[in-house]
Amino acid sequence: MHRCFQVLALLLIPIAAAAQTSRTTGALTGIVTDAQGNPLPGVTVTVTSPQLQGGRTAQTDAKGEYSLPLLPPGTYRAEYALAGLQNATRDNITISLNQTTKINVPLQLQVSETINITANQVVVDPTQTQSQQNFKQDHLTYGVVGNTNRSYQNVLFLAPGTAAGTGGGSNPMVSGANVAQNDYLLDGINTTDPVTHTFGNNLPYDAIQEISIQTLGKDAEYGSSGGTVNVITKSGGNNITGVGEWRYRDSRFQQQGTATHPTGIP
């Protein structure tokens, strides 16, 4: 009996690892066709990103379909190559947390070395059933201004279906549930405070890559009746980067205007 439990535990380890990884990544899929719309097998698809160390490669199957799972959230560049056809590239592909981005690409007969395709990517994930709001780098950088609001908890109040609860502080009420019915994950790991059932960890705001909050239609793995918050931190990439900020505050910026000086600044 003891050996049976050991075998069962070993079988469950890969399942748990796959579920954990899916909480911190997204995916890129699509179909590659020729000029007549016929699927092209054997096309090499290579993606690179500042959020990715090295590159990831996949090949299209007999239906021309390709899949690149387990990609860290961020902006990607994809290259499509097949002997005898023009190489194609797609820039500024957005990979979101817990979502699948679909990019369909046509390849032409080889006339020049490379062509750039500027068609829009699919912004609706057809495989997603839950209601989810993702806050990406552009929003985190420019949408939240001021030291008092620079925390991931305050960002959550910008999502549809959230509201401030009585005595909840920085913990939102989601879809009518109270402030103690949310789950808080950090890089896919549940960090919810076991006593207060509220957020358990704070972290530097500039260390955040993306924030997602699921409100309705969640998978069974999430047991809460409120929201499920997942904060993804920045990972290493191919380039060395850093952040430098300078902030200036003056009480005159907050003064009420007057007839003489409408801005309140003398």
GROMACS elastic network, one bead per residue, 0.5 to 0.9 nm:
[ bonds ]
;  ai    aj funct       b0    kb
    1     4     6  0.50243   500
    1     5     6  0.65231   500
    1     6     6  0.88375   500
    2     5     6  0.52755   500
    2     6     6  0.64369   500
    2     7     6  0.88794   500
    3     6     6  0.50276   500
    3     7     6  0.62939   500
    3     8     6  0.86638   500
    4     7     6  0.52244   500
    4     8     6  0.62494   500
    4     9     6  0.86852   500
    5     8     6  0.50310   500
    5     9     6  0.61181   500
    5    10     6  0.86504   500
    6     9     6  0.51374   500
    6    10     6  0.63076   500
    6    11     6  0.87611   500
    7    10     6  0.51666   500
    7    11     6  0.63393   500
    7    12     6  0.88214   500
    8    11     6  0.51370   500
    8    12     6  0.63396   500
    8    13     6  0.89291   500
    9    12     6  0.51761   500
    9    13     6  0.64361   500
   10    13     6  0.54144   500
   10    14     6  0.77825   500
   11    14     6  0.65705   500
   11    15     6  0.74580   500
   12    15     6  0.52204   500
   12    16     6  0.62200   500
   12    17     6  0.86480   500
   13    16     6  0.52441   500
   13    17     6  0.61618   500
   13    18     6  0.86906   500
   14    18     6  0.60951   500
   14    19     6  0.86033   500
   15    18     6  0.52184   500
   15    19     6  0.62773   500
   15    20     6  0.86231   500
   16    19     6  0.51501   500
   16    20     6  0.61096   500
   16    21     6  0.86680   500
   17    20     6  0.50450   500
   17    21     6  0.61931   500
   17    22     6  0.86741   500
   18    21     6  0.51674   500
   18    22     6  0.62176   500
   18    23     6  0.88902   500
   19    22     6  0.52451   500
   19    23     6  0.67085   500
   19   188     6  0.89831   500
   19   221     6  0.88920   500
   20    23     6  0.54907   500
   20    24     6  0.72922   500
   20   187     6  0.87798   500
   20   188     6  0.59482   500
   20   189     6  0.74756   500
   21    24     6  0.55188   500
   21    25     6  0.65249   500
   21    70     6  0.70337   500
   21   187     6  0.88580   500
   21   188     6  0.72876   500
   22    25     6  0.54819   500
   22    26     6  0.72109   500
   22    69     6  0.88105   500
   22    70     6  0.67296   500
   22    97     6  0.85093   500
   22    98     6  0.65770   500
   22   188     6  0.80816   500
   23    26     6  0.83712   500
   23    97     6  0.73038   500
   23    98     6  0.61540   500
   23   185     6  0.88759   500
   23   187     6  0.72644   500
   23   189     6  0.84523   500
   23   230     6  0.76979   500
   24    70     6  0.80184   500
   24    71     6  0.85265   500
   24    72     6  0.68503   500
   24    73     6  0.78646   500
   24    97     6  0.62765   500
   24    98     6  0.70797   500
   24   186     6  0.88512   500
   24   187     6  0.56013   500
   24   188     6  0.55232   500
   24   230     6  0.80254   500
   24   231     6  0.85451   500
   24   232     6  0.65361   500
   25    69     6  0.78373   500
   25    70     6  0.50456   500
   25    71     6  0.51253   500
   25    73     6  0.59532   500
   25    95     6  0.82748   500
   25    96     6  0.74013   500
   25    97     6  0.52416   500
   25    98     6  0.60069   500
   25    99     6  0.80529   500
   25   232     6  0.89012   500
   26    68     6  0.88974   500
   26    69     6  0.64534   500
   26    70     6  0.56495   500
   26    71     6  0.51642   500
   26    72     6  0.62912   500
   26    73     6  0.62071   500
   26    95     6  0.58174   500
   26    96     6  0.54864   500
   26    98     6  0.50553   500
   26    99     6  0.51580   500
   26   100     6  0.58430   500
   26   101     6  0.78555   500
   27    67     6  0.73522   500
   27    68     6  0.56595   500
   27    70     6  0.58390   500
   27    71     6  0.56671   500
   27    72     6  0.84877   500
   27    73     6  0.88619   500
   27    95     6  0.66648   500
   27    96     6  0.79164   500
   27    97     6  0.85063   500
   27    98     6  0.79190   500
   27    99     6  0.65219   500
   27   101     6  0.61788   500
   27   102     6  0.85090   500
   28    66     6  0.82344   500
   28    67     6  0.58989   500
   28    68     6  0.50695   500
   28    69     6  0.62996   500
   28    70     6  0.88067   500
   28    71     6  0.77819   500
   28    95     6  0.71445   500
   28    99     6  0.88000   500
   28   100     6  0.57173   500
   28   102     6  0.58771   500
   28   103     6  0.73018   500
   29    65     6  0.73487   500
   29    66     6  0.55654   500
   29    68     6  0.62090   500
   29    69     6  0.80759   500
   29   100     6  0.70000   500
   29   101     6  0.62381   500
   29   103     6  0.62188   500
   29   104     6  0.80878   500
   30    60     6  0.89859   500
   30    64     6  0.82199   500
   30    65     6  0.56960   500
   30    66     6  0.57078   500
   30    67     6  0.69322   500
   30   101     6  0.81614   500
   30   105     6  0.75771   500
   31    39     6  0.71288   500
   31    40     6  0.82143   500
   31    60     6  0.76707   500
   31    63     6  0.77356   500
   31    64     6  0.51898   500
   31    66     6  0.63575   500
   31   102     6  0.83608   500
   31   103     6  0.70898   500
   31   105     6  0.64245   500
   31   106     6  0.83685   500
   32    37     6  0.85925   500
   32    38     6  0.83948   500
   32    39     6  0.59523   500
   32    40     6  0.57509   500
   32    41     6  0.79429   500
   32    43     6  0.75291   500
   32    60     6  0.73438   500
   32    63     6  0.86673   500
   32    64     6  0.51670   500
   32    65     6  0.64809   500
   32    66     6  0.79177   500
   32    80     6  0.84367   500
   32   103     6  0.86866   500
   32   104     6  0.58327   500
   32   106     6  0.56156   500
   32   107     6  0.71865   500
   33    36     6  0.75446   500
   33    37     6  0.51608   500
   33    38     6  0.51105   500
   33    40     6  0.50787   500
   33    41     6  0.85995   500
   33    64     6  0.65268   500
   33   104     6  0.79574   500
   33   105     6  0.64437   500
   33   107     6  0.62055   500
   33   108     6  0.89277   500
   34    37     6  0.52839   500
   34    38     6  0.54452   500
   34    39     6  0.65155   500
   34    40     6  0.64090   500
   34    85     6  0.87960   500
   34   105     6  0.86241   500
   34   106     6  0.53493   500
   34   107     6  0.50480   500
   34   108     6  0.61896   500
   34   109     6  0.82615   500
   35    38     6  0.74847   500
   35   106     6  0.61642   500
   35   107     6  0.62739   500
   35   108     6  0.56505   500
   35   109     6  0.79591   500
   36   106     6  0.87513   500
   37    40     6  0.89655   500
   37   106     6  0.73434   500
   38    63     6  0.87967   500
   38    64     6  0.82374   500
   39    60     6  0.89446   500
   39    61     6  0.89069   500
   39    62     6  0.74209   500
   39    63     6  0.55438   500
   39    65     6  0.78106   500
   39   106     6  0.89987   500
   40    43     6  0.66492   500
   40    60     6  0.71448   500
   40    61     6  0.78783   500
   40    62     6  0.71497   500
   40    63     6  0.70248   500
   40    65     6  0.82386   500
   40    82     6  0.88718   500
   40   107     6  0.86688   500
   41    59     6  0.75653   500
   41    60     6  0.50151   500
   41    63     6  0.65267   500
   41    65     6  0.77098   500
   42    59     6  0.54990   500
   42    60     6  0.51369   500
   42    61     6  0.63439   500
   42    62     6  0.77401   500
   42    64     6  0.77250   500
   42    81     6  0.89573   500
   42    82     6  0.71136   500
   43    58     6  0.82607   500
   43    59     6  0.53062   500
   43    60     6  0.52599   500
   43    61     6  0.82391   500
   43    64     6  0.77868   500
   43    66     6  0.86495   500
   43    80     6  0.64945   500
   43    81     6  0.56610   500
   43    82     6  0.50470   500
   43    83     6  0.85051   500
   44    57     6  0.69047   500
   44    58     6  0.59265   500
   44    60     6  0.68476   500
   44    66     6  0.89988   500
   44    79     6  0.79143   500
   44    80     6  0.57261   500
   44    81     6  0.52415   500
   44    82     6  0.65098   500
   45    56     6  0.81917   500
   45    57     6  0.55263   500
   45    58     6  0.52006   500
   45    59     6  0.58728   500
   45    60     6  0.76728   500
   45    66     6  0.77358   500
   45    68     6  0.88041   500
   45    78     6  0.67126   500
   45    79     6  0.56468   500
   45    81     6  0.67119   500
   46    55     6  0.66255   500
   46    56     6  0.55905   500
   46    58     6  0.65997   500
   46    59     6  0.87617   500
   46    77     6  0.81973   500
   46    78     6  0.55621   500
   46    79     6  0.52147   500
   46    80     6  0.67524   500
   46    81     6  0.85747   500
   47    55     6  0.56252   500
   47    56     6  0.53496   500
   47    57     6  0.65263   500
   47    58     6  0.88947   500
   47    68     6  0.86396   500
   47    76     6  0.64270   500
   47    77     6  0.54797   500
   47    79     6  0.64432   500
   48    51     6  0.83317   500
   48    52     6  0.64867   500
   48    53     6  0.81361   500
   48    54     6  0.68134   500
   48    56     6  0.67765   500
   48    75     6  0.88019   500
   48    76     6  0.56851   500
   48    77     6  0.53921   500
   48    78     6  0.66699   500
   48    79     6  0.87476   500
   49    52     6  0.50522   500
   49    53     6  0.77508   500
   49    54     6  0.81534   500
   49    55     6  0.75182   500
   49    74     6  0.73650   500
   49    75     6  0.61953   500
   49    77     6  0.63530   500
   49   237     6  0.74909   500
   49   238     6  0.78660   500
   50    53     6  0.75235   500
   50    74     6  0.78637   500
   50    75     6  0.75590   500
   50    76     6  0.77241   500
   50   236     6  0.80171   500
   50   237     6  0.50064   500
   50   238     6  0.57764   500
   50   239     6  0.64140   500
   51    71     6  0.88921   500
   51    72     6  0.65622   500
   51    73     6  0.74365   500
   51    74     6  0.62243   500
   51    75     6  0.77188   500
   51    76     6  0.83669   500
   51   234     6  0.76166   500
   51   235     6  0.61792   500
   51   236     6  0.62810   500
   51   238     6  0.75539   500
   51   239     6  0.88452   500
   52    55     6  0.67367   500
   52    56     6  0.85092   500
   52    71     6  0.79021   500
   52    72     6  0.70340   500
   52    74     6  0.88016   500
   52    76     6  0.88070   500
   52   235     6  0.78980   500
   52   236     6  0.70234   500
   52   238     6  0.67982   500
   53   236     6  0.68417   500
   53   238     6  0.54119   500
   53   239     6  0.89723   500
   54   237     6  0.77492   500
   54   238     6  0.66992   500
   56    68     6  0.75776   500
   56    71     6  0.87230   500
   57    68     6  0.75395   500
   58    66     6  0.65927   500
   58    67     6  0.68310   500
   58    68     6  0.65366   500
   59    64     6  0.86510   500
   59    65     6  0.81518   500
   59    66     6  0.60175   500
   59    67     6  0.81316   500
   60    63     6  0.73976   500
   60    67     6  0.79320   500
   61    64     6  0.51655   500
   61    65     6  0.55136   500
   61    66     6  0.66288   500
   62    65     6  0.74249   500
   63    66     6  0.88464   500
   65   104     6  0.89046   500
   68    71     6  0.72145   500
   69   100     6  0.84035   500
   71    74     6  0.84618   500
   71    95     6  0.73028   500
   71    96     6  0.88574   500
   71    97     6  0.88234   500
   72    95     6  0.73824   500
   72    96     6  0.80406   500
   72    97     6  0.75946   500
   72   232     6  0.89633   500
   72   235     6  0.82057   500
   73    94     6  0.75761   500
   73    95     6  0.50086   500
   73    96     6  0.50004   500
   73    97     6  0.56206   500
   73    98     6  0.89088   500
   73   136     6  0.86583   500
   73   209     6  0.74805   500
   73   210     6  0.71800   500
   73   232     6  0.82454   500
   74    93     6  0.82027   500
   74    94     6  0.58869   500
   74    95     6  0.53798   500
   74    96     6  0.68112   500
   74    97     6  0.88338   500
   74   136     6  0.81127   500
   74   137     6  0.81942   500
   74   209     6  0.77916   500
   74   210     6  0.83467   500
   75    91     6  0.82452   500
   75    92     6  0.54603   500
   75    93     6  0.53857   500
   75    95     6  0.62840   500
   75    96     6  0.89489   500
   76    90     6  0.83534   500
   76    91     6  0.65250   500
   76    92     6  0.56052   500
   76    94     6  0.63475   500
   76    95     6  0.73040   500
   77    89     6  0.71440   500
   77    90     6  0.56716   500
   77    92     6  0.60980   500
   77    93     6  0.62364   500
   78    88     6  0.82737   500
   78    89     6  0.55375   500
   78    90     6  0.51000   500
   78    91     6  0.65751   500
   78    92     6  0.88325   500
   78    93     6  0.77388   500
   79    87     6  0.71096   500
   79    88     6  0.57736   500
   79    90     6  0.65196   500
   79    91     6  0.88446   500
   80    86     6  0.86466   500
   80    87     6  0.56013   500
   80    88     6  0.50807   500
   80    89     6  0.62000   500
   80    90     6  0.85238   500
   80   105     6  0.82019   500
   80   107     6  0.82292   500
   81    85     6  0.74053   500
   81    86     6  0.71880   500
   81    88     6  0.67782   500
   81    89     6  0.89247   500
   81   107     6  0.86069   500
   82    85     6  0.57226   500
   82    86     6  0.74766   500
   82    87     6  0.69553   500
   82   107     6  0.86043   500
   83    86     6  0.80576   500
   83    87     6  0.86514   500
   83   110     6  0.87387   500
   84   109     6  0.66870   500
   84   110     6  0.58519   500
   85   107     6  0.63766   500
   85   108     6  0.56829   500
   85   111     6  0.81001   500
   85   113     6  0.89099   500
   86   107     6  0.61904   500
   86   108     6  0.55775   500
   86   109     6  0.58447   500
   86   111     6  0.68324   500
   86   112     6  0.66398   500
   86   113     6  0.60088   500
   86   114     6  0.57436   500
   86   115     6  0.68886   500
   87   107     6  0.72057   500
   87   108     6  0.83218   500
   87   110     6  0.80375   500
   87   112     6  0.87120   500
   87   113     6  0.65149   500
   87   115     6  0.63896   500
   87   116     6  0.86319   500
   88   105     6  0.79220   500
   88   106     6  0.82941   500
   88   107     6  0.68136   500
   88   108     6  0.87892   500
   88   113     6  0.89779   500
   88   114     6  0.58058   500
   88   115     6  0.51350   500
   88   116     6  0.57898   500
   88   117     6  0.67465   500
   89   114     6  0.75885   500
   89   115     6  0.66926   500
   89   116     6  0.51993   500
   89   117     6  0.62996   500
   90    93     6  0.69481   500
   90   103     6  0.87975   500
   90   105     6  0.87815   500
   90   116     6  0.64521   500
   90   117     6  0.58639   500
   90   118     6  0.71414   500
   90   119     6  0.87668   500
   91   116     6  0.82726   500
   91   117     6  0.83204   500
   91   118     6  0.81573   500
   93   101     6  0.82288   500
   93   103     6  0.85877   500
   93   121     6  0.74190   500
   94   101     6  0.74062   500
   94   121     6  0.86518   500
   95    99     6  0.73839   500
   95   100     6  0.73281   500
   95   101     6  0.62759   500
   96    99     6  0.54603   500
   96   100     6  0.73455   500
   96   101     6  0.76794   500
   96   134     6  0.72866   500
   96   136     6  0.80558   500
   96   210     6  0.81932   500
   96   212     6  0.89443   500
   97   100     6  0.84317   500
   97   134     6  0.73498   500
   97   210     6  0.75485   500
   97   211     6  0.81153   500
   97   212     6  0.69830   500
   97   230     6  0.87153   500
   97   232     6  0.82937   500
   98   128     6  0.85992   500
   98   212     6  0.85359   500
   99   125     6  0.64879   500
   99   127     6  0.80419   500
   99   128     6  0.69401   500
  100   124     6  0.88102   500
  100   125     6  0.57983   500
  100   126     6  0.81712   500
  100   127     6  0.72418   500
  100   128     6  0.79960   500
  101   121     6  0.75577   500
  101   122     6  0.65558   500
  101   123     6  0.72793   500
  101   124     6  0.80281   500
  101   125     6  0.64667   500
  102   121     6  0.67032   500
  102   122     6  0.56596   500
  102   123     6  0.82176   500
  102   124     6  0.87867   500
  102   125     6  0.76053   500
  103   120     6  0.85404   500
  103   121     6  0.57157   500
  103   122     6  0.67115   500
  104   121     6  0.80879   500
  104   122     6  0.88684   500
  105   117     6  0.79776   500
  105   119     6  0.89925   500
  106   117     6  0.89112   500
  107   110     6  0.87839   500
  108   111     6  0.82118   500
  109   112     6  0.89115   500
  110   113     6  0.70970   500
  110   114     6  0.86542   500
  111   114     6  0.87808   500
  112   115     6  0.75762   500
  118   121     6  0.89772   500
  120   123     6  0.84215   500
  122   125     6  0.72785   500
  124   127     6  0.88942   500
  124   128     6  0.84938   500
  125   128     6  0.55726   500
  125   129     6  0.88176   500
  126   129     6  0.80477   500
  128   131     6  0.82187   500
  128   132     6  0.89960   500
  129   216     6  0.88084   500
  129   217     6  0.62513   500
  129   218     6  0.76395   500
  129   219     6  0.86680   500
  130   214     6  0.68529   500
  130   215     6  0.74107   500
  130   216     6  0.56129   500
  130   218     6  0.51781   500
  130   219     6  0.76189   500
  131   213     6  0.84790   500
  131   214     6  0.57195   500
  131   215     6  0.55733   500
  131   216     6  0.50546   500
  131   217     6  0.62315   500
  131   218     6  0.75533   500
  132   159     6  0.87606   500
  132   212     6  0.67596   500
  132   213     6  0.56142   500
  132   215     6  0.62058   500
  132   216     6  0.76537   500
  132   218     6  0.88880   500
  133   159     6  0.62590   500
  133   160     6  0.78671   500
  133   211     6  0.82663   500
  133   212     6  0.55819   500
  133   213     6  0.54400   500
  133   214     6  0.65700   500
  133   215     6  0.82983   500
  134   159     6  0.86061   500
  134   210     6  0.70842   500
  134   211     6  0.57648   500
  134   213     6  0.66788   500
  134   214     6  0.88217   500
  135   138     6  0.81346   500
  135   139     6  0.60746   500
  135   140     6  0.67346   500
  135   155     6  0.80607   500
  135   156     6  0.88472   500
  135   159     6  0.89026   500
  135   209     6  0.89620   500
  135   210     6  0.57584   500
  135   211     6  0.51206   500
  135   212     6  0.62150   500
  135   213     6  0.87168   500
  136   139     6  0.55718   500
  136   140     6  0.62056   500
  136   141     6  0.86159   500
  136   209     6  0.69168   500
  136   211     6  0.67577   500
  136   212     6  0.86382   500
  137   140     6  0.50048   500
  137   141     6  0.58725   500
  137   142     6  0.84419   500
  137   208     6  0.82179   500
  137   209     6  0.61659   500
  137   210     6  0.63479   500
  138   141     6  0.52419   500
  138   142     6  0.60600   500
  138   143     6  0.74399   500
  139   142     6  0.53823   500
  139   144     6  0.71719   500
  140   143     6  0.57359   500
  140   144     6  0.60567   500
  140   150     6  0.85812   500
  140   152     6  0.88318   500
  140   155     6  0.81095   500
  140   205     6  0.85623   500
  140   206     6  0.85842   500
  140   208     6  0.82965   500
  140   209     6  0.84449   500
  140   210     6  0.79220   500
  140   211     6  0.87987   500
  141   144     6  0.66504   500
  141   145     6  0.81816   500
  141   206     6  0.84020   500
  142   145     6  0.68282   500
  144   147     6  0.89379   500
  144   149     6  0.65006   500
  144   150     6  0.63115   500
  144   151     6  0.88435   500
  144   154     6  0.88898   500
  144   155     6  0.76100   500
  145   148     6  0.83682   500
  145   149     6  0.66676   500
  145   150     6  0.69149   500
  146   149     6  0.57215   500
  146   150     6  0.64597   500
  146   247     6  0.83506   500
  147   150     6  0.53172   500
  147   151     6  0.84658   500
  147   247     6  0.88913   500
  148   151     6  0.78175   500
  149   152     6  0.85440   500
  149   153     6  0.87395   500
  149   154     6  0.60190   500
  149   155     6  0.78815   500
  150   153     6  0.86023   500
  150   154     6  0.71734   500
  150   155     6  0.79550   500
  150   204     6  0.89323   500
  150   205     6  0.62357   500
  150   206     6  0.89598   500
  151   154     6  0.55871   500
  151   155     6  0.67631   500
  151   202     6  0.80024   500
  151   203     6  0.81734   500
  151   204     6  0.79282   500
  151   205     6  0.58199   500
  152   155     6  0.50865   500
  152   156     6  0.66298   500
  152   202     6  0.82897   500
  152   203     6  0.86038   500
  152   205     6  0.70108   500
  152   208     6  0.83251   500
  152   211     6  0.74418   500
  152   231     6  0.78667   500
  153   156     6  0.54050   500
  153   157     6  0.74676   500
  153   170     6  0.56182   500
  153   171     6  0.66304   500
  153   172     6  0.79445   500
  153   199     6  0.82868   500
  153   202     6  0.89411   500
  154   157     6  0.57329   500
  154   158     6  0.77626   500
  154   170     6  0.63554   500
  154   171     6  0.83527   500
  154   172     6  0.86566   500
  155   158     6  0.56964   500
  155   159     6  0.77571   500
  155   211     6  0.84246   500
  156   159     6  0.56625   500
  156   162     6  0.74386   500
  156   170     6  0.89187   500
  156   171     6  0.85122   500
  156   172     6  0.71392   500
  156   211     6  0.83848   500
  156   212     6  0.84971   500
  156   213     6  0.72977   500
  156   229     6  0.83183   500
  157   160     6  0.79174   500
  157   161     6  0.86393   500
  157   162     6  0.56532   500
  157   163     6  0.63609   500
  157   164     6  0.75108   500
  157   170     6  0.87809   500
  157   171     6  0.87506   500
  157   172     6  0.64684   500
  157   173     6  0.88288   500
  158   161     6  0.89572   500
  158   162     6  0.74232   500
  158   163     6  0.89492   500
  159   162     6  0.60091   500
  159   163     6  0.89821   500
  159   213     6  0.76638   500
  160   163     6  0.86965   500
  160   174     6  0.86525   500
  160   175     6  0.87369   500
  160   215     6  0.85830   500
  161   173     6  0.81190   500
  161   174     6  0.56855   500
  161   175     6  0.51472   500
  161   176     6  0.78812   500
  161   215     6  0.73384   500
  162   172     6  0.59608   500
  162   173     6  0.54384   500
  162   175     6  0.64106   500
  162   176     6  0.80782   500
  162   215     6  0.86445   500
  162   227     6  0.87149   500
  163   172     6  0.55467   500
  163   173     6  0.50880   500
  163   174     6  0.66347   500
  163   175     6  0.84677   500
  163   176     6  0.84559   500
  164   167     6  0.86399   500
  164   168     6  0.69012   500
  164   169     6  0.76505   500
  164   170     6  0.78777   500
  164   171     6  0.72526   500
  164   172     6  0.51174   500
  164   173     6  0.58729   500
  164   174     6  0.89267   500
  164   179     6  0.84258   500
  165   168     6  0.50251   500
  165   169     6  0.74955   500
  165   170     6  0.89187   500
  165   171     6  0.74097   500
  165   172     6  0.61486   500
  165   173     6  0.55816   500
  165   178     6  0.70027   500
  165   179     6  0.63532   500
  166   169     6  0.77941   500
  166   179     6  0.85756   500
  167   171     6  0.89310   500
  167   179     6  0.87912   500
  168   171     6  0.51673   500
  168   172     6  0.68668   500
  168   173     6  0.81656   500
  168   178     6  0.86410   500
  168   179     6  0.59499   500
  168   180     6  0.84336   500
  168   198     6  0.87709   500
  169   172     6  0.79074   500
  170   199     6  0.87051   500
  171   179     6  0.56894   500
  171   180     6  0.80899   500
  171   182     6  0.84995   500
  171   198     6  0.66520   500
  171   199     6  0.72642   500
  172   178     6  0.79322   500
  172   179     6  0.56673   500
  172   182     6  0.83693   500
  172   227     6  0.86247   500
  173   176     6  0.62344   500
  173   177     6  0.56977   500
  173   178     6  0.51670   500
  173   180     6  0.83406   500
  173   181     6  0.82008   500
  173   182     6  0.81148   500
  173   226     6  0.72805   500
  173   227     6  0.79931   500
  174   177     6  0.54725   500
  174   178     6  0.71666   500
  174   179     6  0.75973   500
  174   181     6  0.83956   500
  174   182     6  0.76597   500
  174   215     6  0.65380   500
  174   225     6  0.86542   500
  174   226     6  0.52266   500
  174   227     6  0.54518   500
  175   178     6  0.87551   500
  175   215     6  0.65323   500
  175   216     6  0.76041   500
  175   225     6  0.85889   500
  175   226     6  0.64656   500
  175   227     6  0.75980   500
  176   226     6  0.75586   500
  177   180     6  0.80617   500
  177   181     6  0.62207   500
  177   182     6  0.81390   500
  177   225     6  0.65866   500
  177   226     6  0.51061   500
  177   227     6  0.82426   500
  178   181     6  0.56966   500
  178   182     6  0.80063   500
  178   226     6  0.71818   500
  179   182     6  0.65131   500
  179   197     6  0.80972   500
  179   198     6  0.70455   500
  179   226     6  0.78691   500
  180   183     6  0.85409   500
  180   196     6  0.69024   500
  180   198     6  0.56543   500
  180   226     6  0.81479   500
  181   197     6  0.69289   500
  181   198     6  0.79352   500
  181   224     6  0.57531   500
  181   225     6  0.59093   500
  181   227     6  0.72798   500
  182   192     6  0.81285   500
  182   197     6  0.72912   500
  182   198     6  0.69099   500
  182   199     6  0.83977   500
  182   224     6  0.58988   500
  182   225     6  0.70426   500
  182   228     6  0.57719   500
  182   229     6  0.75511   500
  183   190     6  0.71120   500
  183   191     6  0.79353   500
  183   192     6  0.59025   500
  183   197     6  0.78083   500
  183   198     6  0.75784   500
  183   199     6  0.77568   500
  183   222     6  0.78796   500
  183   223     6  0.83198   500
  183   224     6  0.63239   500
  183   225     6  0.89861   500
  183   226     6  0.75266   500
  183   227     6  0.63068   500
  183   229     6  0.60390   500
  183   230     6  0.83972   500
  184   188     6  0.89230   500
  184   189     6  0.82642   500
  184   190     6  0.58695   500
  184   191     6  0.56501   500
  184   192     6  0.50310   500
  184   193     6  0.85299   500
  184   197     6  0.89884   500
  184   198     6  0.74894   500
  184   199     6  0.57510   500
  184   200     6  0.75537   500
  184   201     6  0.87724   500
  184   227     6  0.84382   500
  184   228     6  0.60863   500
  184   230     6  0.61727   500
  184   231     6  0.79989   500
  185   188     6  0.52357   500
  185   189     6  0.50057   500
  185   191     6  0.54049   500
  185   192     6  0.70676   500
  185   199     6  0.86485   500
  185   228     6  0.75205   500
  185   229     6  0.58407   500
  185   231     6  0.62206   500
  185   232     6  0.86119   500
  186   189     6  0.51815   500
  186   190     6  0.64877   500
  186   191     6  0.64238   500
  186   201     6  0.82662   500
  186   229     6  0.83174   500
  186   230     6  0.57714   500
  186   232     6  0.62506   500
  186   233     6  0.77777   500
  187   190     6  0.85291   500
  187   230     6  0.66896   500
  187   231     6  0.58921   500
  187   233     6  0.65797   500
  188   230     6  0.63855   500
  188   231     6  0.77042   500
  188   232     6  0.76927   500
  189   230     6  0.84634   500
  190   230     6  0.86964   500
  191   194     6  0.85144   500
  191   199     6  0.69783   500
  191   200     6  0.55122   500
  191   201     6  0.67308   500
  192   195     6  0.87577   500
  192   196     6  0.83437   500
  192   197     6  0.57947   500
  192   198     6  0.57231   500
  192   199     6  0.51516   500
  192   200     6  0.50398   500
  192   201     6  0.79794   500
  193   196     6  0.56348   500
  193   198     6  0.54512   500
  193   199     6  0.59103   500
  193   201     6  0.82760   500
  194   197     6  0.54238   500
  194   198     6  0.80142   500
  194   200     6  0.83328   500
  195   198     6  0.81822   500
  196   199     6  0.83481   500
  196   200     6  0.87284   500
  197   200     6  0.81625   500
  199   202     6  0.80063   500
  202   205     6  0.87037   500
  203   206     6  0.86513   500
  203   207     6  0.72747   500
  203   208     6  0.81849   500
  204   207     6  0.54320   500
  204   208     6  0.74154   500
  205   208     6  0.57662   500
  206   209     6  0.80094   500
  206   233     6  0.89096   500
  206   234     6  0.86392   500
  206   243     6  0.76073   500
  207   232     6  0.87381   500
  207   233     6  0.55993   500
  207   234     6  0.57161   500
  207   235     6  0.89768   500
  208   211     6  0.75350   500
  208   231     6  0.69487   500
  208   232     6  0.59853   500
  208   234     6  0.56714   500
  209   231     6  0.77894   500
  209   232     6  0.55329   500
  209   235     6  0.80942   500
  210   230     6  0.83825   500
  210   231     6  0.61843   500
  210   232     6  0.52748   500
  210   233     6  0.70513   500
  210   234     6  0.81852   500
  211   229     6  0.72745   500
  211   230     6  0.58780   500
  211   232     6  0.62251   500
  211   233     6  0.88816   500
  212   228     6  0.80587   500
  212   229     6  0.57735   500
  212   230     6  0.52879   500
  212   231     6  0.65972   500
  212   232     6  0.84002   500
  213   227     6  0.63309   500
  213   228     6  0.54388   500
  213   230     6  0.63870   500
  213   231     6  0.87781   500
  214   217     6  0.81041   500
  214   218     6  0.67376   500
  214   226     6  0.86602   500
  214   227     6  0.55224   500
  214   228     6  0.50848   500
  214   229     6  0.65924   500
  214   230     6  0.85521   500
  215   218     6  0.71566   500
  215   225     6  0.86232   500
  215   226     6  0.66347   500
  215   228     6  0.67696   500
  215   229     6  0.89880   500
  216   225     6  0.86903   500
  216   226     6  0.82917   500
  216   227     6  0.77653   500
  218   221     6  0.80979   500
  218   222     6  0.66726   500
  218   223     6  0.87862   500
  218   227     6  0.89613   500
  218   228     6  0.84010   500
  219   222     6  0.59623   500
  219   223     6  0.84890   500
  220   223     6  0.64746   500
  222   225     6  0.85082   500
  222   228     6  0.73239   500
  223   226     6  0.89976   500
  224   227     6  0.70217   500
  224   228     6  0.73328   500
  225   228     6  0.88085   500
  232   235     6  0.88717   500
  236   239     6  0.81197   500
  236   240     6  0.84061   500
  237   240     6  0.75389   500
  249   252     6  0.87691   500
  249   253     6  0.77227   500
  250   253     6  0.56944   500
  250   254     6  0.77273   500
  251   254     6  0.55246   500
  251   255     6  0.68795   500
  252   255     6  0.52128   500
  252   256     6  0.87238   500
  252   263     6  0.89181   500
  252   264     6  0.66619   500
  252   265     6  0.59063   500
  252   266     6  0.86144   500
  253   256     6  0.87110   500
  253   263     6  0.79883   500
  253   264     6  0.73136   500
  253   265     6  0.71133   500
  254   264     6  0.78658   500
  255   263     6  0.78123   500
  255   264     6  0.53229   500
  255   265     6  0.76120   500
  256   262     6  0.79220   500
  256   263     6  0.73285   500
  256   264     6  0.55679   500
  257   260     6  0.82411   500
  257   261     6  0.61334   500
  257   263     6  0.50049   500
  257   265     6  0.79973   500
  258   261     6  0.50841   500
  258   263     6  0.73790   500
  258   264     6  0.61997   500
  259   262     6  0.58115   500
  260   264     6  0.85707   500
  260   266     6  0.88970   500
  261   264     6  0.53069   500
  261   265     6  0.64271   500
  261   266     6  0.64727   500
  262   265     6  0.78433   500
  263   266     6  0.82552   500
